[in-house]
């Protein structure tokens, strides 16, 4: 499960009121508590502003460019790796996160 954020996320966060930030943190705490009950958090971390990223591009010289991870409006803002029994449980848990963020849920590959 990965959290996707819109391009203006960091500007919105800087302008957010303490109450808005508290609501987001409350949703993250609810998610973490629910995962502890129904599964296991394997890993998770917020990520810095995409402008701080470096991207290693394919090609013979493997050029490194500044900036976002992908050519997209949305950027990866953080991630959780959770161990739950099935996709339905992961989707149910994702609904606990703040409804103003985009969340992509992906199973991991085997091996």
C-alpha distance (Angstrom), angle and dihedral (degrees) to the residues before:
residue distance angle dihedral
X1 . . .
X2 3.77 . .
X3 3.76 130.5 .
X4 3.79 114.7 -130.9
X5 3.77 120.4 -160.8
X6 3.77 132.7 -164.3
X7 3.80 121.0 -110.2
X8 3.83 92.4 -103.0
X9 3.81 94.9 48.9
X10 3.79 96.3 109.9
X11 3.81 92.8 48.5
X12 3.81 89.9 49.3
X13 3.80 90.3 48.5
X14 3.80 91.2 51.8
X15 3.82 89.4 51.3
X16 3.82 95.7 43.1
X17 3.77 120.4 117.9
X18 3.81 119.6 -121.7
X19 3.81 88.0 -107.4
X20 3.82 92.0 54.7
X21 3.79 91.0 49.0
X22 3.80 90.9 47.2
X23 3.83 90.0 53.6
X24 3.79 91.3 52.9
X25 3.80 92.9 47.3
X26 3.82 89.8 48.1
X27 3.80 90.3 55.1
X28 3.81 90.7 49.9
X29 3.81 90.8 49.9
X30 3.84 91.2 48.6
X31 3.80 89.7 50.8
X32 3.82 93.0 49.2
X33 3.83 91.8 48.5
X34 3.80 92.1 49.0
X35 3.81 92.1 48.9
X36 3.80 90.1 50.7
X37 3.83 88.0 54.5
X38 3.82 97.8 44.0
X39 3.76 106.0 24.1
X40 3.74 141.5 -17.5
X41 3.79 134.7 -80.4
X42 3.78 105.4 -130.8
X43 3.82 96.1 179.6
X44 3.78 140.8 -21.4
X45 3.75 139.5 166.3
X46 3.78 141.1 162.7
X47 3.77 116.0 -118.2
X48 3.79 130.4 -135.3
X49 3.80 123.2 -109.6
X50 3.82 110.2 -61.6
X51 3.81 89.8 -121.9
X52 3.82 87.0 72.5
X53 3.81 91.9 56.8
X54 3.75 127.9 105.1
X55 3.79 119.0 -152.8
X56 3.77 123.5 -153.7
X57 3.81 105.9 -147.2
X58 3.79 125.8 -155.5
X59 3.77 119.0 -105.5
X60 3.77 141.6 92.0
X61 3.81 94.6 -69.9
X62 3.86 94.7 35.5
X63 3.81 93.2 -135.5
X64 3.78 117.3 -148.1
X65 3.79 116.4 -142.7
X66 3.77 132.4 -170.9
X67 3.75 121.4 -117.3
X68 3.75 142.0 32.2
X69 3.74 126.0 13.2
X70 3.80 95.5 -121.4
X71 3.77 140.8 18.9
X72 3.79 94.2 -104.9
X73 3.78 141.2 103.9
X74 3.79 92.2 -119.3
X75 3.77 120.1 63.6
X76 3.77 133.5 -162.0
X77 3.79 106.0 -99.1
X78 3.78 100.4 176.6
X79 3.75 142.9 -37.6
X80 3.76 146.6 -136.4
X81 3.76 125.7 -154.8
X82 3.79 106.5 -156.0
X83 3.79 132.5 178.2
X84 3.79 108.8 -140.1
X85 3.81 130.3 150.1
X86 3.82 98.5 -108.9
X87 3.81 149.1 -10.4
X88 3.81 92.2 -92.1
X89 3.82 90.3 61.0
X90 3.81 91.3 47.9
X91 3.83 90.8 50.9
X92 3.80 91.2 47.6
X93 3.79 90.8 51.8
X94 3.81 92.6 46.0
X95 3.80 89.0 59.3
X96 3.82 87.5 67.9
X97 3.80 90.7 66.5
X98 3.80 120.4 92.3
X99 3.79 110.6 -73.1
X100 3.82 94.1 -133.0
X101 3.80 94.0 68.1
X102 3.79 127.4 76.7
X103 3.77 115.0 -125.2
X104 3.79 124.1 -166.0
X105 3.79 116.2 -160.9
X106 3.77 118.7 -156.9
X107 3.77 132.7 169.9
X108 3.76 116.0 -130.5
X109 3.75 122.2 -113.5
X110 3.78 119.3 -105.1
X111 3.76 109.6 -111.1
